Amino acid sequence: MQQHFNENFMESDKFPHATFEGRLNGFDLQKAGVQTVEAIGTLTIHGVSQKKTVEGQLTVSDKLLQMDAVFDVRVADHDIKIPRVVFLNIAEEVKVTVDFQFQKIE
């Protein structure tokens, strides 16, 4: 089902990548452990950009900076057309799960 959705509705051949550009708020790099943070920025899917705020969990350690988040995206917000024939079988919102590992750029 996922492959069919990606190929036929997401048009993965034309739009192979989704991006999120923004910044994290509400964290302290000096505090090790898990912190709830907010990422505010622009989510681009299917060639359409939308402002998005995502809440997630940031893990801070001396060797790792990682964020995990789960959020919903409305397919209509990104101009993804679902034919009426399969409309009842495809959700209007899809759940997105992300796991970012950040690296310091020197």
N, C-alpha and C positions, 0 to 999 in steps of 0.2 A: 504494500500500500504506500509506504513512504517513497519508494523509488518512483512509482507511478505518479504520485503527487508532485515530486520534484521535477520530473521530466515534462509532465503535461501541463501543470498549472504554474509552477515556479519558473518554468522555462530555463532550467539549469544550464542548458547549452549557451543561451544568450546572457544569462545573469548568474555566473558560477559562484559569485561571492556576495556575502552580506557583510556590512561593516557597521561599526559603532564608533563614533568619534566624540569624545567628550572628556569630562573630568570627574574625579571622585571627590565627594564631600563627606566630612564627618569622620575622619580617621586620624590616628596618632601613630606615626611610624616608630615612635619611641616605646610604644606599649605593645609588648608581645602578646600573641593570642588572637582570638577571633573577635572581630568588631563588625557591627552592622553599619553599612555604608550606603551611600546613594550615588549612583552614576547618572549624570545629567548630560545629555548630548543629542546627537543626531544618528538615528538608525536608518540605514539604507538597505532596502531589500527590493529586489525585482526592479532596480533602477529608480525607485521612489524613496525620497528622504523624508523622514518625519521626526519631529522633536520627541524625545523619549526620556523618561525618568525611570531608572531601574534600581530597586533595592536589592542588596546582596550581602553576603558575608565575606569579609576580608580577613585573611589569615596573615599575620605579621610574625616573622621570625628573623633571626640574623641571616638566614640563607634563602628565605623564600618570602615572596609577596604574591598572594594568590587570592582571586575573587571568584566566588561561585554565586550564581543567580539563576532564578527561574522566573519567567515572566510571559505574559500573553501578548500576542500580536494579532490584530484584526487583519485578515487578508485583504479586505476591501481598502484599508488604509494604504496599501502598497500596490494598488491597481492590479491585484491578482484576480482574474476572472474565473469563477466557478460556473460551469454550464448547469442550467436548470435540471438536466437529466440526472446529474449526480449531486445536486445541491444538498439534498437531505443526508447524503453519506459523507460530506466534507464539512468539517467544523468551520464556523465563521471566524473563530479565533484558534490559533495554533499556539501550543506551549513551546517556548524556546528555553533551552537549558544551556548555560555557558559556564566555562571553567577557564579563567584567564590566569596565566602565570606571567608576572611582570619582571622585566630585567632592567637593571640600571644601565643607561647609556652613558658612556664616558667619552 
